[in-house]
Amino acid sequence: MNKLFFSFELIAQDEKARSGQITTPRGIIDTPAFMPVGTLGTVKGIFPEDILRTGSQIILGNTYHLMIRPGVEVLDHFDGLHNFMNWQKPILTDSGGFQIMSLAKLNKIDIDIGAVFSSHLDGKKFVLSPEKSIQIQKSINSDILMVLDECPKLTKDRYKLQSAIEISTCWAKRCKVEFGNNKSKALFGITQGGLDKKLRLDSLEKLITIGFDGYAMGGLAVGESQKEMFNILNDTVSYMPENKPRYLMGVGTPSDILGAVKSGIDMFDCVMPTRSGRTGLAFTWAGKVNLRNSKYQNDKSPLDKNVTIRNLNLYSKSYLNHLIKTNEILASMLISLHNVNFYQQFMLEIRKEIKKGTFNNFYNKYINMF
């Protein structure tokens, strides 16, 4: 296998659950994989070298936010985000499509032009077109680029869902042209269609016709229940090409990940580990631990006695509880690092269980714990 090219190899399968390996010029990504989110070129509160120590093989950056700060000129000056933030492993970039939804009051969509934004910082007008999104991702020097899409809010309105598919498909074609023929990088298509199986499959069929290096499920984790998300994944993921990575965007809790792996998803990203860390919530093999709770005030035990990164096993729950109550920034740093490390250990065990053919046992043990 040529390591100078992007490629995906399926290694093992346990029913629908898959274990594989993505090869990029900047390194291997074992799947199922979790990508810590570094929206602005940093995984909040954690040194890049510590992210590496957790076993993270890829992180996510955001096109919209990096375009605004530090800006394309700075990124070009450093030949991309890797050098700018001191991270030499692979980077996947969101296209800005999620911001079209989350900052809907600040933009207008035109299928021919793209999204016309007023900056959330200073109100300055700018256009994020499909071509511009790819150009910015090239300046970031992303290893995996995403097409620009329209990600609608949770709705059962078929007209709105069909409109989003029409716009997203048109933009996907334009992104493919702008991306060009670069075998060292990858361009992923993004399916839309909400919770409607027929619309999802229609969107997927259109993307497969265009042809991408991977396929993502967009427009989920936008307010639907976990059961609804699992149902649409179970109904549609198996129709995605077997020889391409399958990515569920913006998900989620450990139990979300378990259910999605069970349906055949390979890649995940979410702010959950660090956002929870900043609020005092830790993920452990015994379940969630709310370190704000006064019952931990005199608890001498660590969150995980086996985690030696930054000597995390030497910090008691009592000390973490104290740091939270005194608003010390170290609390966020320690708990966020713990959480990212837990997520990566969780993914490692998932990969092991799939290879052993015992994933369902692992699933049943942990699905209701988080």
TORKOL-4160 file (C-alpha; in steps of 0.2 Angstrom, whole numbers, padded with zeros to 4 digits, m for minus):
370
<pt num="1" X="0000" Y="0000" Z="0000"/>
<pt num="2" X="0007" Y="0017" Z="m0005"/>
<pt num="3" X="0008" Y="0028" Z="0010"/>
<pt num="4" X="0009" Y="0043" Z="0000"/>
<pt num="5" X="m0009" Y="0041" Z="m0006"/>
<pt num="6" X="m0025" Y="0041" Z="0004"/>
<pt num="7" X="m0033" Y="0024" Z="0006"/>
<pt num="8" X="m0044" Y="0014" Z="0017"/>
<pt num="9" X="m0043" Y="m0005" Z="0021"/>
<pt num="10" X="m0057" Y="m0015" Z="0030"/>
<pt num="11" X="m0048" Y="m0026" Z="0042"/>
<pt num="12" X="m0062" Y="m0035" Z="0052"/>
<pt num="13" X="m0081" Y="m0035" Z="0053"/>
<pt num="14" X="m0092" Y="m0041" Z="0067"/>
<pt num="15" X="m0110" Y="m0041" Z="0060"/>
<pt num="16" X="m0111" Y="m0023" Z="0054"/>
<pt num="17" X="m0098" Y="m0016" Z="0065"/>
<pt num="18" X="m0081" Y="m0013" Z="0056"/>
<pt num="19" X="m0063" Y="m0011" Z="0060"/>
<pt num="20" X="m0051" Y="m0004" Z="0047"/>
<pt num="21" X="m0037" Y="0007" Z="0043"/>
<pt num="22" X="m0035" Y="0024" Z="0034"/>
<pt num="23" X="m0018" Y="0028" Z="0027"/>
<pt num="24" X="m0013" Y="0046" Z="0024"/>
<pt num="25" X="0004" Y="0053" Z="0020"/>
<pt num="26" X="0004" Y="0060" Z="0038"/>
<pt num="27" X="0000" Y="0044" Z="0047"/>
<pt num="28" X="m0012" Y="0029" Z="0050"/>
<pt num="29" X="m0029" Y="0031" Z="0057"/>
<pt num="30" X="m0036" Y="0015" Z="0065"/>
<pt num="31" X="m0055" Y="0014" Z="0064"/>
<pt num="32" X="m0068" Y="0016" Z="0072"/>
<pt num="33" X="m0059" Y="0032" Z="0076"/>
<pt num="34" X="m0063" Y="0047" Z="0087"/>
<pt num="35" X="m0057" Y="0064" Z="0082"/>
<pt num="36" X="m0055" Y="0077" Z="0096"/>
<pt num="37" X="m0061" Y="0094" Z="0090"/>
<pt num="38" X="m0049" Y="0108" Z="0088"/>
<pt num="39" X="m0061" Y="0121" Z="0080"/>
<pt num="40" X="m0049" Y="0136" Z="0081"/>
<pt num="41" X="m0033" Y="0126" Z="0079"/>
<pt num="42" X="m0033" Y="0120" Z="0097"/>
<pt num="43" X="m0041" Y="0106" Z="0107"/>
<pt num="44" X="m0047" Y="0117" Z="0121"/>
<pt num="45" X="m0036" Y="0116" Z="0137"/>
<pt num="46" X="m0024" Y="0102" Z="0131"/>
<pt num="47" X="m0007" Y="0103" Z="0124"/>
<pt num="48" X="m0005" Y="0095" Z="0106"/>
<pt num="49" X="0009" Y="0083" Z="0113"/>
<pt num="50" X="m0004" Y="0077" Z="0126"/>
<pt num="51" X="m0017" Y="0074" Z="0113"/>
<pt num="52" X="m0004" Y="0063" Z="0104"/>
<pt num="53" X="m0001" Y="0054" Z="0121"/>
<pt num="54" X="m0019" Y="0049" Z="0122"/>
<pt num="55" X="m0017" Y="0039" Z="0106"/>
<pt num="56" X="m0027" Y="0052" Z="0095"/>
<pt num="57" X="m0022" Y="0049" Z="0077"/>
<pt num="58" X="m0032" Y="0064" Z="0069"/>
<pt num="59" X="m0040" Y="0080" Z="0075"/>
<pt num="60" X="m0053" Y="0091" Z="0067"/>
<pt num="61" X="m0052" Y="0109" Z="0063"/>
<pt num="62" X="m0066" Y="0121" Z="0057"/>
<pt num="63" X="m0065" Y="0130" Z="0040"/>
<pt num="64" X="m0077" Y="0144" Z="0045"/>
<pt num="65" X="m0068" Y="0149" Z="0061"/>
<pt num="66" X="m0050" Y="0147" Z="0054"/>
<pt num="67" X="m0055" Y="0157" Z="0039"/>
<pt num="68" X="m0059" Y="0172" Z="0051"/>
<pt num="69" X="m0045" Y="0169" Z="0064"/>
<pt num="70" X="m0031" Y="0167" Z="0061"/>
<pt num="71" X="m0036" Y="0169" Z="0042"/>
<pt num="72" X="m0030" Y="0162" Z="0026"/>
<pt num="73" X="m0015" Y="0173" Z="0024"/>
<pt num="74" X="m0007" Y="0167" Z="0041"/>
<pt num="75" X="m0011" Y="0149" Z="0037"/>
<pt num="76" X="m0003" Y="0151" Z="0020"/>
<pt num="77" X="0012" Y="0159" Z="0028"/>
<pt num="78" X="0014" Y="0143" Z="0039"/>
<pt num="79" X="0010" Y="0131" Z="0025"/>
<pt num="80" X="m0005" Y="0125" Z="0034"/>
<pt num="81" X="m0012" Y="0122" Z="0051"/>
<pt num="82" X="m0001" Y="0107" Z="0055"/>
<pt num="83" X="0015" Y="0119" Z="0057"/>
<pt num="84" X="0005" Y="0133" Z="0065"/>
<pt num="85" X="m0002" Y="0123" Z="0079"/>
<pt num="86" X="0013" Y="0110" Z="0080"/>
<pt num="87" X="0002" Y="0095" Z="0076"/>
<pt num="88" X="0010" Y="0084" Z="0062"/>
<pt num="89" X="m0003" Y="0070" Z="0062"/>
<pt num="90" X="m0018" Y="0071" Z="0050"/>
<pt num="91" X="m0032" Y="0084" Z="0051"/>
<pt num="92" X="m0049" Y="0084" Z="0045"/>
<pt num="93" X="m0058" Y="0100" Z="0042"/>
<pt num="94" X="m0077" Y="0103" Z="0043"/>
<pt num="95" X="m0082" Y="0114" Z="0028"/>
<pt num="96" X="m0092" Y="0127" Z="0036"/>
<pt num="97" X="m0109" Y="0119" Z="0033"/>
<pt num="98" X="m0113" Y="0117" Z="0051"/>
<pt num="99" X="m0111" Y="0136" Z="0054"/>
<pt num="100" X="m0123" Y="0139" Z="0040"/>
<pt num="101" X="m0136" Y="0131" Z="0052"/>
<pt num="102" X="m0129" Y="0136" Z="0069"/>
<pt num="103" X="m0127" Y="0154" Z="0063"/>
<pt num="104" X="m0142" Y="0155" Z="0052"/>
<pt num="105" X="m0147" Y="0172" Z="0058"/>
<pt num="106" X="m0131" Y="0178" Z="0051"/>
<pt num="107" X="m0131" Y="0171" Z="0033"/>
<pt num="108" X="m0142" Y="0169" Z="0018"/>
<pt num="109" X="m0141" Y="0154" Z="0006"/>
<pt num="110" X="m0140" Y="0156" Z="m0013"/>
<pt num="111" X="m0138" Y="0139" Z="m0022"/>
<pt num="112" X="m0128" Y="0148" Z="m0036"/>
<pt num="113" X="m0117" Y="0159" Z="m0024"/>
<pt num="114" X="m0116" Y="0150" Z="m0008"/>
<pt num="115" X="m0119" Y="0156" Z="0010"/>
<pt num="116" X="m0117" Y="0175" Z="0012"/>
<pt num="117" X="m0112" Y="0178" Z="0030"/>
<pt num="118" X="m0111" Y="0193" Z="0041"/>
<pt num="119" X="m0096" Y="0189" Z="0053"/>
<pt num="120" X="m0101" Y="0184" Z="0070"/>
<pt num="121" X="m0086" Y="0194" Z="0076"/>
<pt num="122" X="m0088" Y="0211" Z="0068"/>
<pt num="123" X="m0102" Y="0210" Z="0055"/>
<pt num="124" X="m0091" Y="0210" Z="0040"/>
<pt num="125" X="m0099" Y="0203" Z="0025"/>
<pt num="126" X="m0091" Y="0188" Z="0016"/>
<pt num="127" X="m0096" Y="0174" Z="0004"/>
<pt num="128" X="m0093" Y="0155" Z="0008"/>
<pt num="129" X="m0095" Y="0147" Z="m0008"/>
<pt num="130" X="m0091" Y="0128" Z="m0012"/>
<pt num="131" X="m0076" Y="0134" Z="m0021"/>
<pt num="132" X="m0070" Y="0145" Z="m0007"/>
<pt num="133" X="m0073" Y="0132" Z="0006"/>
<pt num="134" X="m0061" Y="0120" Z="m0003"/>
<pt num="135" X="m0049" Y="0134" Z="m0006"/>
<pt num="136" X="m0048" Y="0138" Z="0013"/>
<pt num="137" X="m0047" Y="0119" Z="0017"/>
<pt num="138" X="m0032" Y="0118" Z="0005"/>
<pt num="139" X="m0024" Y="0133" Z="0014"/>
<pt num="140" X="m0027" Y="0124" Z="0031"/>
<pt num="141" X="m0018" Y="0110" Z="0021"/>
<pt num="142" X="m0031" Y="0097" Z="0028"/>
<pt num="143" X="m0028" Y="0079" Z="0025"/>
<pt num="144" X="m0047" Y="0076" Z="0024"/>
<pt num="145" X="m0058" Y="0089" Z="0017"/>
<pt num="146" X="m0077" Y="0090" Z="0018"/>
<pt num="147" X="m0089" Y="0096" Z="0004"/>
<pt num="148" X="m0099" Y="0112" Z="0009"/>
<pt num="149" X="m0117" Y="0107" Z="0012"/>
<pt num="150" X="m0133" Y="0114" Z="0019"/>
<pt num="151" X="m0136" Y="0106" Z="0036"/>
<pt num="152" X="m0155" Y="0109" Z="0040"/>
<pt num="153" X="m0161" Y="0110" Z="0058"/>
<pt num="154" X="m0172" Y="0096" Z="0064"/>
<pt num="155" X="m0187" Y="0095" Z="0054"/>
<pt num="156" X="m0200" Y="0083" Z="0046"/>
<pt num="157" X="m0204" Y="0095" Z="0032"/>
<pt num="158" X="m0199" Y="0085" Z="0016"/>
<pt num="159" X="m0199" Y="0101" Z="0006"/>
<pt num="160" X="m0185" Y="0108" Z="0017"/>
<pt num="161" X="m0176" Y="0092" Z="0017"/>
<pt num="162" X="m0177" Y="0090" Z="m0002"/>
<pt num="163" X="m0171" Y="0108" Z="m0004"/>
<pt num="164" X="m0156" Y="0104" Z="0007"/>
<pt num="165" X="m0152" Y="0089" Z="m0003"/>
<pt num="166" X="m0153" Y="0099" Z="m0020"/>
<pt num="167" X="m0142" Y="0112" Z="m0013"/>
<pt num="168" X="m0129" Y="0100" Z="m0005"/>
<pt num="169" X="m0128" Y="0090" Z="m0021"/>
<pt num="170" X="m0125" Y="0105" Z="m0032"/>
<pt num="171" X="m0112" Y="0111" Z="m0020"/>
<pt num="172" X="m0104" Y="0094" Z="m0018"/>
<pt num="173" X="m0101" Y="0093" Z="m0037"/>
<pt num="174" X="m0093" Y="0110" Z="m0037"/>
<pt num="175" X="m0082" Y="0105" Z="m0022"/>
<pt num="176" X="m0076" Y="0090" Z="m0032"/>
<pt num="177" X="m0071" Y="0100" Z="m0047"/>
<pt num="178" X="m0062" Y="0113" Z="m0035"/>
<pt num="179" X="m0053" Y="0099" Z="m0026"/>
<pt num="180" X="m0046" Y="0092" Z="m0042"/>
<pt num="181" X="m0036" Y="0076" Z="m0043"/>
<pt num="182" X="m0025" Y="0075" Z="m0027"/>
<pt num="183" X="m0023" Y="0057" Z="m0022"/>
<pt num="184" X="m0013" Y="0061" Z="m0006"/>
<pt num="185" X="m0028" Y="0070" Z="0001"/>
<pt num="186" X="m0047" Y="0065" Z="0003"/>
<pt num="187" X="m0063" Y="0073" Z="m0001"/>
<pt num="188" X="m0079" Y="0067" Z="0008"/>
<pt num="189" X="m0097" Y="0069" Z="0003"/>
<pt num="190" X="m0110" Y="0073" Z="0016"/>
<pt num="191" X="m0128" Y="0065" Z="0015"/>
<pt num="192" X="m0143" Y="0074" Z="0021"/>
<pt num="193" X="m0161" Y="0069" Z="0022"/>
<pt num="194" X="m0165" Y="0071" Z="0041"/>
<pt num="195" X="m0173" Y="0055" Z="0048"/>
<pt num="196" X="m0181" Y="0050" Z="0031"/>
<pt num="197" X="m0174" Y="0034" Z="0024"/>
<pt num="198" X="m0180" Y="0037" Z="0007"/>
<pt num="199" X="m0172" Y="0055" Z="0006"/>
<pt num="200" X="m0156" Y="0049" Z="0014"/>
<pt num="201" X="m0154" Y="0035" Z="0001"/>
<pt num="202" X="m0158" Y="0048" Z="m0013"/>
<pt num="203" X="m0145" Y="0059" Z="m0006"/>
<pt num="204" X="m0132" Y="0045" Z="m0005"/>
<pt num="205" X="m0135" Y="0039" Z="m0022"/>
<pt num="206" X="m0132" Y="0056" Z="m0029"/>
<pt num="207" X="m0116" Y="0058" Z="m0020"/>
<pt num="208" X="m0110" Y="0040" Z="m0025"/>
<pt num="209" X="m0113" Y="0045" Z="m0043"/>
<pt num="210" X="m0101" Y="0060" Z="m0041"/>
<pt num="211" X="m0089" Y="0049" Z="m0032"/>
<pt num="212" X="m0080" Y="0053" Z="m0016"/>
<pt num="213" X="m0066" Y="0046" Z="m0005"/>
<pt num="214" X="m0077" Y="0044" Z="0010"/>
<pt num="215" X="m0096" Y="0047" Z="0015"/>
<pt num="216" X="m0103" Y="0056" Z="0030"/>
<pt num="217" X="m0119" Y="0057" Z="0038"/>
<pt num="218" X="m0124" Y="0075" Z="0041"/>
<pt num="219" X="m0139" Y="0083" Z="0049"/>
<pt num="220" X="m0139" Y="0072" Z="0064"/>
<pt num="221" X="m0136" Y="0076" Z="0082"/>
<pt num="222" X="m0147" Y="0092" Z="0079"/>
<pt num="223" X="m0160" Y="0088" Z="0092"/>
<pt num="224" X="m0167" Y="0071" Z="0088"/>
<pt num="225" X="m0168" Y="0057" Z="0101"/>
<pt num="226" X="m0154" Y="0044" Z="0102"/>
<pt num="227" X="m0167" Y="0031" Z="0096"/>
<pt num="228" X="m0171" Y="0041" Z="0081"/>
<pt num="229" X="m0153" Y="0043" Z="0076"/>
<pt num="230" X="m0150" Y="0024" Z="0078"/>
<pt num="231" X="m0165" Y="0020" Z="0068"/>
<pt num="232" X="m0159" Y="0030" Z="0053"/>
<pt num="233" X="m0142" Y="0024" Z="0054"/>
<pt num="234" X="m0147" Y="0006" Z="0055"/>
<pt num="235" X="m0158" Y="0009" Z="0040"/>
<pt num="236" X="m0145" Y="0018" Z="0029"/>
<pt num="237" X="m0127" Y="0016" Z="0034"/>
<pt num="238" X="m0125" Y="m0001" Z="0026"/>
<pt num="239" X="m0129" Y="0007" Z="0009"/>
<pt num="240" X="m0113" Y="0017" Z="0010"/>
<pt num="241" X="m0099" Y="0010" Z="m0001"/>
<pt num="242" X="m0090" Y="m0004" Z="0009"/>
<pt num="243" X="m0073" Y="0001" Z="0003"/>
<pt num="244" X="m0074" Y="0019" Z="0009"/>
<pt num="245" X="m0074" Y="0027" Z="0027"/>
<pt num="246" X="m0091" Y="0031" Z="0034"/>
<pt num="247" X="m0091" Y="0046" Z="0045"/>
<pt num="248" X="m0105" Y="0052" Z="0058"/>
<pt num="249" X="m0102" Y="0071" Z="0060"/>
<pt num="250" X="m0104" Y="0079" Z="0078"/>
<pt num="251" X="m0107" Y="0063" Z="0088"/>
<pt num="252" X="m0106" Y="0061" Z="0102"/>
<pt num="253" X="m0107" Y="0052" Z="0119"/>
<pt num="254" X="m0099" Y="0035" Z="0122"/>
<pt num="255" X="m0116" Y="0026" Z="0120"/>
<pt num="256" X="m0120" Y="0037" Z="0104"/>
<pt num="257" X="m0103" Y="0030" Z="0097"/>
<pt num="258" X="m0107" Y="0012" Z="0102"/>
<pt num="259" X="m0124" Y="0012" Z="0093"/>
<pt num="260" X="m0117" Y="0020" Z="0078"/>
<pt num="261" X="m0102" Y="0008" Z="0077"/>
<pt num="262" X="m0115" Y="m0006" Z="0078"/>
<pt num="263" X="m0123" Y="0001" Z="0062"/>
<pt num="264" X="m0106" Y="0002" Z="0053"/>
<pt num="265" X="m0099" Y="0019" Z="0056"/>
<pt num="266" X="m0080" Y="0022" Z="0056"/>
<pt num="267" X="m0077" Y="0040" Z="0061"/>
<pt num="268" X="m0083" Y="0052" Z="0074"/>
<pt num="269" X="m0080" Y="0069" Z="0081"/>
<pt num="270" X="m0087" Y="0079" Z="0095"/>
<pt num="271" X="m0084" Y="0093" Z="0107"/>
<pt num="272" X="m0091" Y="0082" Z="0121"/>
<pt num="273" X="m0075" Y="0077" Z="0130"/>
<pt num="274" X="m0068" Y="0094" Z="0132"/>
<pt num="275" X="m0084" Y="0104" Z="0134"/>
<pt num="276" X="m0089" Y="0091" Z="0148"/>
<pt num="277" X="m0072" Y="0093" Z="0155"/>
<pt num="278" X="m0074" Y="0112" Z="0157"/>
<pt num="279" X="m0090" Y="0109" Z="0167"/>
<pt num="280" X="m0083" Y="0096" Z="0178"/>
<pt num="281" X="m0091" Y="0080" Z="0170"/>
<pt num="282" X="m0079" Y="0066" Z="0168"/>
<pt num="283" X="m0081" Y="0050" Z="0158"/>
<pt num="284" X="m0075" Y="0034" Z="0166"/>
<pt num="285" X="m0076" Y="0015" Z="0164"/>
<pt num="286" X="m0089" Y="0016" Z="0178"/>
<pt num="287" X="m0099" Y="0029" Z="0169"/>
<pt num="288" X="m0101" Y="0048" Z="0171"/>
<pt num="289" X="m0094" Y="0057" Z="0186"/>
<pt num="290" X="m0100" Y="0074" Z="0190"/>
<pt num="291" X="m0085" Y="0081" Z="0200"/>
<pt num="292" X="m0095" Y="0096" Z="0206"/>
<pt num="293" X="m0105" Y="0085" Z="0217"/>
<pt num="294" X="m0100" Y="0087" Z="0236"/>
<pt num="295" X="m0099" Y="0068" Z="0238"/>
<pt num="296" X="m0082" Y="0069" Z="0231"/>
<pt num="297" X="m0075" Y="0082" Z="0243"/>
<pt num="298" X="m0066" Y="0069" Z="0253"/>
<pt num="299" X="m0064" Y="0056" Z="0239"/>
<pt num="300" X="m0045" Y="0051" Z="0238"/>
<pt num="301" X="m0047" Y="0040" Z="0223"/>
<pt num="302" X="m0042" Y="0046" Z="0205"/>
<pt num="303" X="m0053" Y="0045" Z="0190"/>
<pt num="304" X="m0043" Y="0031" Z="0183"/>
<pt num="305" X="m0028" Y="0024" Z="0193"/>
<pt num="306" X="m0021" Y="0017" Z="0176"/>
<pt num="307" X="m0019" Y="0034" Z="0167"/>
<pt num="308" X="m0002" Y="0040" Z="0169"/>
<pt num="309" X="m0002" Y="0055" Z="0156"/>
<pt num="310" X="0002" Y="0071" Z="0165"/>
<pt num="311" X="0001" Y="0060" Z="0181"/>
<pt num="312" X="m0018" Y="0060" Z="0180"/>
<pt num="313" X="m0018" Y="0045" Z="0192"/>
<pt num="314" X="m0011" Y="0056" Z="0206"/>
<pt num="315" X="m0025" Y="0068" Z="0206"/>
<pt num="316" X="m0039" Y="0063" Z="0218"/>
<pt num="317" X="m0057" Y="0067" Z="0215"/>
<pt num="318" X="m0057" Y="0077" Z="0230"/>
<pt num="319" X="m0043" Y="0089" Z="0223"/>
<pt num="320" X="m0053" Y="0090" Z="0206"/>
<pt num="321" X="m0069" Y="0095" Z="0216"/>
<pt num="322" X="m0059" Y="0108" Z="0225"/>
<pt num="323" X="m0052" Y="0115" Z="0209"/>
<pt num="324" X="m0069" Y="0116" Z="0201"/>
<pt num="325" X="m0076" Y="0125" Z="0216"/>
<pt num="326" X="m0062" Y="0138" Z="0216"/>
<pt num="327" X="m0064" Y="0141" Z="0198"/>
<pt num="328" X="m0046" Y="0135" Z="0194"/>
<pt num="329" X="m0042" Y="0133" Z="0176"/>
<pt num="330" X="m0032" Y="0117" Z="0180"/>
<pt num="331" X="m0048" Y="0108" Z="0183"/>
<pt num="332" X="m0054" Y="0110" Z="0165"/>
<pt num="333" X="m0036" Y="0105" Z="0159"/>
<pt num="334" X="m0035" Y="0089" Z="0169"/>
<pt num="335" X="m0053" Y="0083" Z="0166"/>
<pt num="336" X="m0053" Y="0087" Z="0148"/>
<pt num="337" X="m0037" Y="0078" Z="0146"/>
<pt num="338" X="m0044" Y="0063" Z="0156"/>
<pt num="339" X="m0060" Y="0063" Z="0145"/>
<pt num="340" X="m0050" Y="0063" Z="0128"/>
<pt num="341" X="m0039" Y="0049" Z="0134"/>
<pt num="342" X="m0055" Y="0039" Z="0140"/>
<pt num="343" X="m0063" Y="0042" Z="0123"/>
<pt num="344" X="m0047" Y="0035" Z="0114"/>
<pt num="345" X="m0046" Y="0020" Z="0126"/>
<pt num="346" X="m0064" Y="0017" Z="0123"/>
<pt num="347" X="m0061" Y="0017" Z="0104"/>
<pt num="348" X="m0046" Y="0005" Z="0106"/>
<pt num="349" X="m0057" Y="m0007" Z="0115"/>
<pt num="350" X="m0070" Y="m0006" Z="0102"/>
<pt num="351" X="m0058" Y="m0010" Z="0089"/>
<pt num="352" X="m0051" Y="m0025" Z="0099"/>
<pt num="353" X="m0069" Y="m0032" Z="0102"/>
<pt num="354" X="m0073" Y="m0031" Z="0083"/>
<pt num="355" X="m0058" Y="m0040" Z="0079"/>
<pt num="356" X="m0061" Y="m0054" Z="0092"/>
<pt num="357" X="m0079" Y="m0055" Z="0086"/>
<pt num="358" X="m0086" Y="m0050" Z="0103"/>
<pt num="359" X="m0092" Y="m0032" Z="0100"/>
<pt num="360" X="m0110" Y="m0036" Z="0105"/>
<pt num="361" X="m0104" Y="m0041" Z="0122"/>
<pt num="362" X="m0095" Y="m0025" Z="0124"/>
<pt num="363" X="m0110" Y="m0015" Z="0117"/>
<pt num="364" X="m0122" Y="m0023" Z="0129"/>
<pt num="365" X="m0111" Y="m0020" Z="0144"/>
<pt num="366" X="m0109" Y="m0001" Z="0141"/>
<pt num="367" X="m0123" Y="0005" Z="0130"/>
<pt num="368" X="m0134" Y="0011" Z="0145"/>
<pt num="369" X="m0119" Y="0017" Z="0155"/>
<pt num="370" X="m0117" Y="0034" Z="0147"/>
